[in-house]
Amino acid sequence: MGKSDKDNKTEKEQELDNENQTIEANQKTQVNQAKEANQTDTRDNNAEKATEGANIRAKKTRQSQVGSTLIIIGLIILIIPIAGKIITQNRRDKMLEDFYLAVENESVAEDEQNIQLDEVLEWGVDQENQEEIIQNSTQAQQQIQEQPIQTVIKKMPKVIGIISIPSINVRLPIGEGVDMDTLKFTVGHMSNTAALGSVGNSVLAGHRSYTFGSFFNRLDQVKIGDKITIEKSDGTEIVYTVYKTHLVKPEDTSVLNTTKKDKVLTLITCHPVVNPDSRLIVHAIVK
């Protein structure tokens, strides 16, 4: 083989090698591009996943916040009526407590005045005190016949009214209270009962002297249908009609019970005249 043939072969081989190298380079380039593309896709996927994860977490957070808000609102809705009931109940309990305290205080006041009345009436039935009662009764009746009822009689409390019971010929001054000094001279109005002529139960108490016609000596002769007139210090007259008479034990305070619709008058004295162990009660009403 000549030299020119060898040279031609070498050139062809060289060209073939070049082509192979070019192919290999292209393949490497394609492989590298494919890797880069895969890496880019992976990064994009990771970014998408990260974004999706963040969105999911944000959504869960919002849902959690909404859930918490709904729970709080629900609790508030439940608590408000419960709190309202508690507040209302507390106020109701306070009102009841105040009411029962007022009733208790009123009951204590009634009991104290009732005890005071017992002591005064007991003093009145003592034989040694009868002369003073008779004298005071006579003085009081004479005084109201001669002067206005606003006048203060010697040693006598201020008169707030006059009671007249024509059926037993009684006309007596009325003083405020049932203490010893008042009942020595007048029929006494129990201050914790209704005012004279007012709606409620106005209670008057008086001694029952041994002497006929003194104070409430003849009160047991009053009958149902009899009239009782109260003249107030302003000149007003209230006419009551007797509807009940009865006896009770001294500790029975039911006769002091009031009313919210009627004008009632209750008279109290000892019974019997000698050695009394009960109270004679006369109830009258404005018709």
Steps between C-alpha positions, in 0.01 A plus 500: 500500500634835408550799727205689359264217593618508861451872515149471367415236760635712779295796392183287491572360839562849623169616359325202655659573836392860471146397421500259797630771726238738372229241562633430848513872573145541379387206710671642806343836430156338467560299819608814683200691365274214603652503850465873521139471382433231759662710767294800394184287504595368841556850632171614348324202652659567836402866477147403406487251783638759743244754381224243521616402849505863608152550358376189679654616827353847455161346426523279805600802709202696370272204564643465849448870565145483366435193714638673809292808426186291459574319825548831682177639351319182600633525854395865519152408376481233771652716773284811445165340601667309783663820629168680458325232703766519770476880518120486500500230766742698715282808471190293576672345801602847620144626460365199687762548769404868533132406503540235768724733699233770479234248600720378784564856617130579472418181689751592770348849521152350527616255764666777699190719479284201588715429807483867591122491465484192725697679769287815479170315503623286789580819688148621428325204662688543827255618767750755629509674161126511439447829677757672280346348186151616597623848579692526173203368302269759652752776438552396138128481420433839659790657317397386148150632559631846590801556270623406148664161471838652410530632859746328730336409830701527821731196519330363190657414161398695192161388373495383137127423486182413685315168505126491553292185558140619548364154589703494824520878549879520443680811382873491566817672376751301297873534562791365293660187647405244762754592766412545865470880491276496193254232620467667840312781329387387156423213274831426324564453129757227429754693296602208278143456370310700237429867565150593609262491204757348264482177304632225725441402860505789749536353850393679819554368853360621831466409866187334631429682827294341777281810498201479267543727200875562541718444195411161341313364804185426295672392179358148539152650448582614148310296242536427130351788301584767763667817371839632608604850396858626485547877486849598384684815603424660160126462563453199271256238628521131411206276581569129554245220537573214742511162321664272758572469874701218657751399765865408445798415716746786565769333285267480196618779268283399206259779597769743380500356145448768240306524173580670171146586390284585804504760776483290816494607865594257779439571869687307771447481877526250786243229578346437741510819702626317810799266473514519120668222304386592149450794271167627381516592130256711302540528122325770294519603135419802284220397265 
